[in-house]
Amino acid sequence: MTAPRRLHLNAFVMGVGHHEAAWRHPRTDPAATLDVGHYQRIARKAEEGRLDSIFLADGVALAGNVRHNALDHFEPLTLLAAIAAATEHIGLIATASTTYNEPFNLARKFASLDHISGGRAGWNIVTSASEAEARNFGVDRPGHADRYARADDFLEAAVKLWDSWEDGSVLRDTASGVFADTAKIHEVGHEGPFFRVKGPLNISRGPQGRPLLVQAGSSESGKEFAARWAEAVFTAQQTLAEGKAFYADLKGRLARYGRGAGELLVLPGISPFIGSTEAEAERLQEEFQELINPEYGIAQLSHMTGLDLSGHPLDGPLPDGLPETTEGNRSRFELVVGLARREGLTIRGLIGRLAGGRGHRVVAGTPERIADQIQEWFENGAADGFNVMPPYYPGGLDDFVDHVVPILRARGLFRTEYESRTLRGHYGLARPDSRYASFARAGLTEVTA
Ligand SMILES: Cc1cc2nc3c(=O)[nH]c(=O)nc-3n(C[C@H](O)[C@H](O)[C@H](O)COP(=O)(O)O)c2cc1C
């Protein structure tokens, strides 16, 4: 008998909430954005709900108009190390850029987090789409295709580094004085178009072998990259039809890389306003919407589309003559422009639609209604689980864990207890062998990886 298919749930942690006006609402404390205890509490709540993981987004520039939002935030790997020490099971996913890092530095940091957390590290791989980020490194923003080409080479090098210490290479034999079996520790000799890395890494293989690899780009190159490397994909999808098409598209690409459909999980975003009645949930959403600052919204919209919309009338449509695509965040650009056109939205209307989840689906309703939506997508080929984006923290996650999760559990859709201690285990994904161990087993003496 095969085990029933179960949902995977990730809590997308963002300051005091995903709604852009969350910091102004009385249900949040705006000082919490730089309070480690705030994040440890959120992680423990997610763990109490037996969620698979928490995730921290990141960029390497101050993004958005900080005059009107609490946008200062911790560097994710640093914060997750502090969260690891306060939790036992929850997976810990940090965002880091392949454009503004070197493989050795980053492979080392993720291996460290994997050891520190006992096998709970995950990496949300991003290529850094904004021009503001390029300016912090004294370069012009590389083009879209170049960023993904660099990301491919980055991953090749990073995977070799994580594999460079085979399992069983650390002996710690105090009697003989042999600390490590150096026959099982390998130089990687990576020579790629972007990186040359000799290796090995200076930290042994982590409990998961490699961190869980997560990705969130949905353009053509983004999907191809995901099909090759990612084990979980976060995505913004507005309708069930779009969600199904994206899911089928991505899963359909896996065979090209010798991978099965179960080796990559698709997690669309959902931002739930939860109330004990529909009216209460809608009222709560309205309270947040009333706090929106159009000046901030315009800056966000300009950031998402890569267009300067500051001079345009709020009650008019998006300007004519928009480009077809962007060198920046391509899928979000298309989502936002598509949404405005499909629904005939003014700039103000669009700002209102994006304020809750920046293009992710926002649902206001009772716990049953939220659970129904999750179930519908899960059972109709649009999702393997969800990236849960509470509009405000910590209360929005508390309500999800206390009221929505029990319904999902009662319907047999979600776990009651953790069955594993690692992030890979929660997601039902195998621990990869070191490529060098695989070579050895195949009887190859020389490793030319
Ligand atoms: C849920 C979600 C979270 C994301 N988090 C980040 C992030 O933390 N940092 C970042 O630079 N980009 C982030 N992105 C953007 C993607 O990594 C990617 O750059 C974007 O989707 C554009 O890729 P594309 O041009 O392939 O469509 C996120 C996207 C999604 C859907």
The ligand as an SDF file (V2000), in Angstrom:
LIG
                    3D

 31 33  0  0  0  0  0  0  0  0999 V2000
    8.2790   33.1750   -3.5060 C   0  0  0  0  0  0  0  0  0  0  0  0
    9.4120   33.8770   -4.1700 C   0  0  0  0  0  0  0  0  0  0  0  0
   10.4620   34.3050   -3.3940 C   0  0  0  0  0  0  0  0  0  0  0  0
   11.5410   34.9710   -3.9700 C   0  0  0  0  0  0  0  0  0  0  0  0
   12.5520   35.3900   -3.1810 N   0  0  0  0  0  0  0  0  0  0  0  0
   13.5660   36.0840   -3.7200 C   0  0  0  0  0  0  0  0  0  0  0  0
   14.5990   36.5830   -2.9130 C   0  0  0  0  0  0  0  0  0  0  0  0
   14.6170   36.3760   -1.7130 O   0  0  0  0  0  0  0  0  0  0  0  0
   15.5960   37.2950   -3.4900 N   0  0  0  0  0  0  0  0  0  0  0  0
   15.6290   37.5320   -4.8340 C   0  0  0  0  0  0  0  0  0  0  0  0
   16.5760   38.1660   -5.3060 O   0  0  0  0  0  0  0  0  0  0  0  0
   14.6520   37.0650   -5.6330 N   0  0  0  0  0  0  0  0  0  0  0  0
   13.6310   36.3580   -5.1030 C   0  0  0  0  0  0  0  0  0  0  0  0
   12.6250   35.9170   -5.8980 N   0  0  0  0  0  0  0  0  0  0  0  0
   12.7300   36.1630   -7.3410 C   0  0  0  0  0  0  0  0  0  0  0  0
   13.2370   34.9420   -8.0810 C   0  0  0  0  0  0  0  0  0  0  0  0
   14.3900   34.3900   -7.5250 O   0  0  0  0  0  0  0  0  0  0  0  0
   13.5430   35.2960   -9.5080 C   0  0  0  0  0  0  0  0  0  0  0  0
   14.5770   36.2260   -9.6120 O   0  0  0  0  0  0  0  0  0  0  0  0
   12.3580   35.8930  -10.1280 C   0  0  0  0  0  0  0  0  0  0  0  0
   11.2460   35.0480   -9.9660 O   0  0  0  0  0  0  0  0  0  0  0  0
   12.6110   36.1850  -11.5720 C   0  0  0  0  0  0  0  0  0  0  0  0
   13.0850   35.0820  -12.2220 O   0  0  0  0  0  0  0  0  0  0  0  0
   12.7700   34.9420  -13.7330 P   0  0  0  0  0  0  0  0  0  0  0  0
   13.3780   36.1450  -14.3830 O   0  0  0  0  0  0  0  0  0  0  0  0
   13.4030   33.6260  -14.1020 O   0  0  0  0  0  0  0  0  0  0  0  0
   11.2960   34.9240  -13.8600 O   0  0  0  0  0  0  0  0  0  0  0  0
   11.5460   35.2220   -5.3580 C   0  0  0  0  0  0  0  0  0  0  0  0
   10.4740   34.7880   -6.1370 C   0  0  0  0  0  0  0  0  0  0  0  0
    9.4090   34.1130   -5.5670 C   0  0  0  0  0  0  0  0  0  0  0  0
    8.2920   33.6400   -6.4300 C   0  0  0  0  0  0  0  0  0  0  0  0
  1  2  1  0
  2  3  1  0
  2 30  2  0
  3  4  2  0
  4  5  1  0
  4 28  1  0
  5  6  2  0
  6  7  1  0
  6 13  1  0
  7  8  2  0
  7  9  1  0
  9 10  1  0
 10 11  2  0
 10 12  1  0
 12 13  2  0
 13 14  1  0
 14 15  1  0
 14 28  1  0
 15 16  1  0
 16 17  1  0
 16 18  1  0
 18 19  1  0
 18 20  1  0
 20 21  1  0
 20 22  1  0
 22 23  1  0
 23 24  1  0
 24 25  2  0
 24 26  1  0
 24 27  1  0
 28 29  2  0
 29 30  1  0
 30 31  1  0
M  END
$$$$
